[in-house]
Each structure stands twice: as C-alpha cells, then as structure tokens.
Amino acid sequence: ERLRQTIERRRGNGALLELDDRQMAQALRLVETRADQLIPNVAGLLLLGRESALRRLIPTHEVAFQVLDAGGGVPANEWFHGPLLKTLEAIEERFKARNQEQEIQMGLVRLPVPDYAPEAFREAVNNALLHRDYTRRGAVHIQFHPDHIFLSNPGGFPEGITLDNLLVHEPKPRNPRLAEAFRRIGLVETTGRGIDKIYLGQLWYGRPLPDYAQSDREGVRLLLRGGRGSLEFAAFVYEQDKAGTPLGLDEMLVLNCLQHERRADVPTIGRLTQRGEAHARSVLERLVERGLVEARGEKRGRVYHFSASLYRRLGKPAGFVRAHGFDSIQQEAMVMEYLKAHGRIARREAAELCNLNGAQASWLLRTMAKEKKVRLKGSKRGAYYELP
C-alpha cells in the first residue's frame, strides 16, 4: 500500500498502479523466480522488506538522522533499519518540521524561501541511499547543523566519477535495480540527473554550491549550506521563470559565481561548469546578450561581472561600481605611484604589482596609454611605459 501511495504522490509511472502486487513487484524487478516462487532480491528487500529481514540479510543497512546544536549538543539522534520507503517518509517528516521559511511578496504572489530547497534535500538523501556501498559497514548519516546539512554514505563515487566531472558524467548507479525502481516509482529524476536538482536547489536561492570536497574512496560527503538566502536573487530567478526565460544550470552557475566572487574569466567558468572554455564562452555571451552580465577587457584579459541593471534589480547598485570600476581605479593609482617612484614599468611588473595575469596587465597599460596617462616606449619584449 505504501508503494502505491508513493507512486501516486511522486507522480511515478501510472501504469504500475494498474497491476496487482505480484505483477508490480515483477515489473519493478524487485523479485526473482525460483522453483515457481517469487523471492525478493536485494532491491526488493531494501525497498519493501520487513525490518527483521533487513537486519538479518542486509545488516549494513542503517540510516542515522541527527540534529546538532551550536553548543555541540545532539537534541535528536534517531537510527532507522527499516525498508527505504518507510525510512524516506520518516526522514521527510523530520526535515519538514525543521525547514523554516521566509517569504517574498511578488505582486499578489508570496514566494517562499526555505532554509533548504526540499527537492535538493530529497534528491541528496535518495542519492546517498542509492549509491551507498551495501557491502561496507557504516550508516548513511544525515546531520542538521545550525547553518548547514551534512550527508554521508559509505563507498566513494562510482568508478570514473570525480569532483571534476560530477556535473557532466553520465549517470552510473552503484545499485542499478534499486535506481531503476526509484525512477519508476517517482522518487528520483527519470533522467538520472539528480545532481542537477541538488545544485539548482542551492543556486535558486543564491546560496553557496553543494560541497563534495570531503569525499574520498571511503565515502561520499555532501555539505549543503542553508539559512537565510538572497531574497532578491530568489525573486529575480522567479521573475525570469515566469517571463518564459528560465535560467539553465550553467547560467545559474555563472550568476552564482559572479554574485559571490564579483568577477570571473572564461577559464574559471570553464572549470566551474566542467564543460571547457568554449562552452563557458558561449554561456557568458548568452548572458551578455540578455543584459545580465557585462564584459571588460580583451582576449585573455577579458573578465565578466553583473550588469548595472542586474545589480539594481538585486538592490545593490553600488556593487556595479565595485565590480566594474573600483579595481581598475585602484590599479591605475598603483601603476602611477610605481611610475613616480621608479620612472618606468613593464607588463610583468604591472602584473605582479596589481595581482593580474599577463593579458590583464597588458590591457590595463594599453588602456592607460590610450587615455594618455602613460606613454609606451620600446616594442615587443622590450616594451615599457613611463609618465608622459
């Protein structure tokens, strides 16, 4: 009965509801036929088995739900050894009870901004249960801290998946039958791209990216930072969606980076999206065309930041000056002081002085020369600049 309710609630494969219990178990490949009898396999036991059977046959299966306060206390510490469907329901109830919300008034609509995106949390828990190594001892841990949620599961990433290709590698479930059942029931993305939901859940509210940095061969560890998000950024994303111009994952990754770091270049965005520099350049130029991002500099020295209109929409008009103008003004002042002290400056010295790469230093000096603030002397490797 719980399985049927889950399919209805999660909008799973409706055709399954037309089957009787025996047929449904066969369709989901949760049973094997032996001597004309249906015997539950590992996926079937994990999903629907009795707790006594799970403790006996799959003793490594356990899930810990813990709440830790700022003083190091543990006000909640619950352990689950029952079937996954029942365990997931219990975890979701506890999550909802602790996931507080703020609201933004958008005309006649009130937009909720929760401490944690429910879809992202749900997908992260499902991933931990689906991809854990059931041959290893150890529990799946779900820990609520005052400002973040920490999830971990025994067993590292499947072979071939690393921190550098997590967003682009094709799905590779460690427990394929269980993953297939989860998809058909409606518990996880039908495409198997649940990682996108986890990222988008953080990005939508302007929070830091999901952090998998503590993962290793022994286990996957995920940190989701929560608490008060950027209400204005959430409102902006909502507006884009309602206007029929929704932002995709890569666009959201770029905007999140610029929100937190103010500026980024193509190589940085290439690493962030994990798709290389050509794709990064394409994403950035699309955002420029939409009026959300502006570019400054040339060729390798080209950097991107929020447009003035986007900073205004986010209620931070001074941010544009900081991103666009403050650094260049400061860098020019540093170059002028250097010239007053030393009489001449080359690209390498300007790069070291202003903490720029070579292309950015060249662009700065050429711009100052065009504005007649400095004068170019020499050529090629012998080029340097002096006061006019």
C-alpha positions as CSV (number, residue, x, y, z in Angstrom):
1,E,0.0,0.0,0.0
2,R,2.8,2.4,0.8
3,L,4.4,1.7,-2.6
4,R,1.1,2.6,-4.4
5,Q,0.8,5.8,-2.3
6,T,4.3,6.8,-3.2
7,I,3.7,6.3,-6.9
8,E,0.6,8.5,-6.7
9,R,2.2,11.2,-4.6
10,R,5.5,11.4,-6.5
11,R,3.8,11.1,-9.9
12,G,5.6,7.9,-10.8
13,N,4.8,5.5,-13.7
14,G,1.0,5.4,-13.5
15,A,0.8,2.1,-15.4
16,L,2.2,0.4,-12.4
17,L,-1.0,1.2,-10.5
18,E,-3.0,-1.0,-12.9
19,L,-1.0,-4.1,-11.8
20,D,-1.7,-6.3,-8.8
21,D,1.0,-6.5,-6.1
22,R,2.7,-9.6,-7.6
23,Q,2.8,-8.1,-11.1
24,M,4.1,-4.7,-9.8
25,A,6.9,-6.4,-7.9
26,Q,7.9,-8.2,-11.2
27,A,7.6,-5.1,-13.3
28,L,9.9,-3.2,-10.9
29,R,12.3,-6.2,-10.9
30,L,12.1,-6.5,-7.1
31,V,11.7,-10.3,-7.1
32,E,13.3,-13.4,-8.7
33,T,11.6,-16.6,-9.7
34,R,12.9,-19.7,-8.0
35,A,11.1,-23.1,-8.2
36,D,8.0,-21.2,-9.4
37,Q,8.1,-19.0,-6.3
38,L,8.8,-15.2,-6.2
39,I,11.7,-14.4,-3.9
40,P,12.6,-10.8,-3.1
41,N,16.1,-9.7,-4.3
42,V,18.3,-7.2,-2.6
43,A,16.5,-4.2,-4.2
44,G,13.1,-5.7,-3.2
45,L,14.3,-6.2,0.4
46,L,15.7,-2.7,0.7
47,L,12.6,-1.1,-0.7
48,L,9.9,-3.1,1.0
49,G,11.3,-5.8,3.3
50,R,10.5,-6.2,6.9
51,E,12.9,-4.7,9.4
52,S,13.7,-8.1,10.9
53,A,14.6,-9.5,7.5
54,L,16.8,-6.5,6.7
55,R,18.7,-6.7,9.9
56,R,19.4,-10.4,9.3
57,L,20.1,-10.3,5.5
58,I,21.5,-6.8,4.9
59,P,22.9,-5.9,8.3
60,T,24.9,-3.0,6.8
61,H,21.7,-1.1,6.0
62,E,21.2,1.7,8.5
63,V,20.3,5.4,8.4
64,A,21.1,8.0,11.1
65,F,19.2,11.3,11.4
66,Q,20.8,13.7,13.8
67,V,20.4,17.3,14.9
68,L,23.4,19.0,16.3
69,D,23.2,22.4,18.0
70,A,25.8,25.2,18.2
71,G,27.0,24.1,21.6
72,G,27.8,20.6,20.5
73,G,24.6,19.0,21.9
74,V,22.6,16.4,20.0
75,P,18.9,17.1,20.6
76,A,17.9,14.4,18.1
77,N,19.7,11.2,17.3
78,E,17.5,8.6,15.5
79,W,18.5,5.4,13.7
80,F,16.5,3.6,11.1
81,H,16.9,0.0,9.9
82,G,13.5,-0.5,8.2
83,P,12.6,-0.5,4.4
84,L,13.7,2.5,2.4
85,L,10.2,3.7,1.6
86,K,9.2,3.9,5.2
87,T,12.6,5.4,6.2
88,L,12.3,8.1,3.5
89,E,8.9,9.1,4.8
90,A,10.2,9.4,8.3
91,I,13.2,11.5,7.2
92,E,11.0,13.8,5.2
93,E,8.7,14.4,8.1
94,R,11.6,15.4,10.3
95,F,13.1,17.6,7.6
96,K,9.8,19.5,7.1
97,A,9.5,20.1,10.8
98,R,12.9,21.8,10.9
99,N,13.0,23.6,7.5
100,Q,11.9,27.1,8.2
101,E,10.7,29.6,5.5
102,Q,10.8,33.3,4.8
103,E,8.5,34.9,2.2
104,I,8.9,37.4,-0.6
105,Q,5.8,39.3,-1.8
106,M,5.8,39.2,-5.6
107,G,2.7,41.3,-6.5
108,L,-0.2,39.0,-5.5
109,V,2.1,36.0,-5.1
110,R,4.0,35.1,-1.9
111,L,7.2,33.3,-2.8
112,P,8.5,31.0,-0.1
113,V,12.3,30.9,0.5
114,P,13.1,27.9,2.7
115,D,16.3,27.3,4.7
116,Y,16.9,24.4,2.3
117,A,15.3,23.5,-1.0
118,P,13.1,20.4,-0.4
119,E,13.8,19.0,-3.8
120,A,17.6,19.3,-3.3
121,F,17.5,17.7,0.1
122,R,15.2,14.9,-1.1
123,E,17.5,14.2,-4.0
124,A,20.6,14.2,-1.8
125,V,19.1,11.7,0.6
126,N,17.9,9.5,-2.3
127,N,21.4,9.6,-3.8
128,A,23.0,8.6,-0.5
129,L,20.8,5.6,-0.2
130,L,21.0,4.6,-3.9
131,H,24.7,5.0,-4.3
132,R,26.0,3.7,-0.9
133,D,28.0,0.5,-0.9
134,Y,25.9,-2.1,0.9
135,T,28.9,-4.4,1.2
136,R,30.6,-1.9,3.6
137,R,29.7,-1.3,7.2
138,G,28.6,2.1,8.2
139,A,25.4,4.2,8.1
140,V,24.1,6.8,5.8
141,H,24.3,10.0,8.0
142,I,22.0,12.9,7.7
143,Q,23.1,15.7,10.1
144,F,21.3,19.0,10.7
145,H,23.8,21.7,11.9
146,P,22.8,25.3,12.8
147,D,23.9,26.6,9.3
148,H,24.2,23.5,7.1
149,I,23.2,19.9,6.4
150,F,25.8,17.3,6.2
151,L,25.1,14.0,4.4
152,S,27.5,11.0,4.0
153,N,27.3,7.4,2.7
154,P,29.8,4.5,2.8
155,G,31.6,4.0,-0.5
156,G,33.2,6.6,-2.7
157,F,32.0,7.8,-6.1
158,P,31.4,5.1,-8.7
159,E,34.5,4.4,-10.9
160,G,35.1,7.2,-13.4
161,I,33.2,9.9,-11.4
162,T,35.3,12.6,-9.8
163,L,34.8,16.1,-8.3
164,D,36.0,17.4,-11.7
165,N,33.3,15.7,-13.8
166,L,30.5,15.3,-11.3
167,L,28.1,17.6,-13.3
168,V,28.8,16.1,-16.7
169,H,29.4,12.4,-16.3
170,E,26.6,10.1,-17.4
171,P,24.6,8.5,-14.5
172,K,26.4,5.5,-13.1
173,P,24.4,4.0,-10.2
174,R,26.1,1.6,-7.9
175,N,22.8,-0.3,-7.4
176,P,21.2,-0.3,-10.8
177,R,18.0,-2.2,-9.9
178,L,17.3,-0.1,-6.9
179,A,17.9,3.0,-9.0
180,E,15.6,1.8,-11.7
181,A,12.8,1.2,-9.1
182,F,13.4,4.6,-7.6
183,R,13.0,6.2,-11.0
184,R,9.8,4.4,-12.0
185,I,8.2,5.0,-8.6
186,G,9.0,8.7,-9.0
187,L,11.4,9.1,-6.1
188,V,14.3,10.4,-8.3
189,E,14.8,12.1,-11.7
190,T,13.7,9.9,-14.6
191,T,16.9,11.0,-16.5
192,G,19.1,10.0,-13.6
193,R,20.4,13.6,-13.4
194,G,19.5,14.2,-9.7
195,I,22.8,16.0,-9.2
196,D,21.3,18.9,-11.2
197,K,18.5,19.2,-8.7
198,I,20.9,19.3,-5.8
199,Y,22.8,22.2,-7.5
200,L,19.8,24.1,-8.6
201,G,18.3,23.9,-5.1
202,Q,21.2,25.9,-3.8
203,L,21.6,28.1,-6.8
204,W,17.9,29.2,-6.9
205,Y,18.3,30.9,-3.5
206,G,21.7,32.4,-4.1
207,R,23.4,30.1,-1.7
208,P,26.9,28.5,-2.0
209,L,27.3,25.5,-4.2
210,P,26.9,22.0,-2.9
211,D,30.2,21.0,-1.4
212,Y,31.5,17.5,-2.1
213,A,35.2,18.3,-1.2
214,Q,35.4,15.9,1.8
215,S,34.5,12.9,-0.4
216,D,37.1,10.2,-0.8
217,R,37.3,6.4,-1.6
218,E,35.7,5.6,1.7
219,G,32.6,7.7,1.3
220,V,30.7,10.5,-0.4
221,R,30.2,13.5,1.8
222,L,28.0,16.4,0.9
223,L,27.6,19.8,2.7
224,L,24.6,21.9,1.9
225,R,24.8,25.4,3.4
226,G,21.4,26.8,4.3
227,G,19.8,29.5,6.5
228,R,18.9,32.9,5.1
229,G,19.4,33.0,1.4
230,S,19.4,36.0,-1.0
231,L,15.7,37.0,-1.2
232,E,16.3,39.4,-4.0
233,F,18.2,36.8,-6.1
234,A,15.4,34.3,-5.5
235,A,12.9,36.9,-6.7
236,F,14.9,37.6,-9.8
237,V,15.2,33.9,-10.7
238,Y,11.4,33.5,-10.1
239,E,10.8,36.5,-12.5
240,Q,12.9,35.0,-15.2
241,D,11.0,31.8,-14.9
242,K,7.6,33.4,-15.1
243,A,8.7,35.6,-18.0
244,G,9.4,32.4,-20.0
245,T,13.1,32.9,-20.0
246,P,14.2,30.4,-17.3
247,L,17.9,30.1,-16.4
248,G,19.6,26.8,-17.0
249,L,22.1,25.1,-14.7
250,D,25.1,26.6,-16.4
251,E,23.7,30.1,-16.5
252,M,22.8,29.8,-12.8
253,L,26.3,28.5,-12.0
254,V,27.8,31.6,-13.7
255,L,25.4,34.0,-11.9
256,N,26.1,32.4,-8.6
257,C,29.8,32.7,-9.1
258,L,29.5,36.4,-10.0
259,Q,27.3,37.0,-7.1
260,H,29.8,35.7,-4.6
261,E,33.1,36.5,-6.4
262,R,32.0,39.7,-8.3
263,R,34.2,38.8,-11.4
264,A,35.2,35.7,-13.3
265,D,37.1,34.9,-16.6
266,V,36.5,32.2,-19.1
267,P,38.9,29.6,-17.7
268,T,37.2,30.0,-14.3
269,I,33.7,29.4,-15.7
270,G,35.0,26.5,-17.8
271,R,36.2,24.7,-14.7
272,L,33.0,25.7,-12.8
273,T,30.6,24.2,-15.4
274,Q,33.1,21.3,-16.1
275,R,32.5,21.7,-19.9
276,G,35.6,23.6,-21.0
277,E,36.3,27.1,-22.2
278,A,34.5,27.1,-25.5
279,H,31.2,26.2,-23.7
280,A,31.9,28.7,-21.0
281,R,32.4,31.5,-23.5
282,S,29.1,30.6,-25.1
283,V,27.2,30.7,-21.8
284,L,28.8,34.0,-20.8
285,E,28.0,35.6,-24.2
286,R,24.3,34.5,-23.9
287,L,24.1,36.2,-20.5
288,V,25.7,39.3,-22.0
289,E,23.0,39.3,-24.8
290,R,20.3,39.0,-22.1
291,G,21.7,42.1,-20.4
292,L,22.5,40.2,-17.2
293,V,26.3,40.3,-17.5
294,E,28.9,42.7,-18.9
295,A,32.4,42.1,-20.1
296,R,35.5,44.1,-19.5
297,G,38.9,43.8,-21.1
298,E,40.2,42.0,-24.2
299,K,41.1,38.5,-25.2
300,R,42.7,36.6,-22.3
301,G,42.3,39.5,-20.0
302,R,38.6,39.6,-20.5
303,V,36.5,39.3,-17.3
304,Y,32.8,39.3,-16.7
305,H,30.6,40.8,-13.9
306,F,26.9,41.6,-13.3
307,S,25.4,44.3,-15.4
308,A,24.4,47.6,-13.8
309,S,20.7,46.7,-14.3
310,L,21.1,43.3,-12.6
311,Y,22.9,45.0,-9.6
312,R,20.0,47.4,-9.4
313,R,17.4,44.6,-9.5
314,L,19.2,42.9,-6.7
315,G,19.1,46.1,-4.6
316,K,22.9,46.5,-4.8
317,P,23.6,49.5,-7.2
318,A,27.0,50.1,-5.6
319,G,28.0,46.6,-6.5
320,F,28.4,47.5,-10.1
321,V,30.9,50.2,-9.2
322,R,32.9,47.7,-7.1
323,A,32.9,45.1,-9.8
324,H,33.4,47.3,-12.7
325,G,35.3,50.4,-11.6
326,F,36.9,50.2,-8.2
327,D,39.6,47.7,-9.1
328,S,40.6,49.5,-12.3
329,I,40.8,52.8,-10.5
330,Q,42.9,51.3,-7.7
331,Q,45.1,49.5,-10.2
332,E,45.7,52.7,-12.2
333,A,46.6,54.5,-9.0
334,M,49.1,51.8,-8.1
335,V,50.7,52.0,-11.5
336,M,51.0,55.8,-11.2
337,E,52.6,55.5,-7.8
338,Y,55.1,52.9,-9.1
339,L,56.0,55.2,-12.0
340,K,56.6,58.2,-9.7
341,A,58.9,56.0,-7.6
342,H,60.7,54.1,-10.4
343,G,60.2,56.0,-13.6
344,R,59.1,53.1,-15.8
345,I,57.0,49.9,-15.6
346,A,56.8,46.8,-17.8
347,R,53.9,44.4,-18.2
348,R,55.5,41.8,-15.8
349,E,55.9,44.4,-13.1
350,A,52.4,45.7,-13.5
351,A,51.0,42.1,-13.3
352,E,53.0,41.5,-10.1
353,L,52.0,44.9,-8.6
354,C,48.3,44.6,-9.3
355,N,47.9,40.8,-8.9
356,L,46.9,40.4,-12.6
357,N,47.8,37.8,-15.2
358,G,49.9,39.0,-18.2
359,A,46.9,39.7,-20.5
360,Q,45.1,41.7,-17.9
361,A,48.2,43.7,-17.1
362,S,48.7,44.4,-20.9
363,W,45.1,45.6,-21.2
364,L,45.4,47.9,-18.2
365,L,48.6,49.5,-19.5
366,R,47.2,49.9,-23.1
367,T,44.1,51.5,-21.7
368,M,46.1,54.0,-19.6
369,A,48.2,54.7,-22.7
370,K,45.1,55.4,-24.8
371,E,43.9,57.8,-22.1
372,K,47.4,59.5,-22.3
373,K,48.0,58.7,-18.6
374,V,51.2,56.8,-19.6
375,R,53.4,56.6,-22.7
376,L,54.6,53.4,-24.4
377,K,58.3,53.1,-25.1
378,G,60.0,50.3,-26.9
379,S,58.3,47.3,-28.6
380,K,57.6,43.6,-28.0
381,R,59.6,42.2,-25.1
382,G,61.4,45.4,-24.6
383,A,58.2,47.5,-24.2
384,Y,57.7,49.5,-21.1
385,Y,55.6,52.5,-20.0
386,E,56.6,55.8,-18.4
387,L,54.9,59.0,-17.4
388,P,54.0,61.4,-20.4
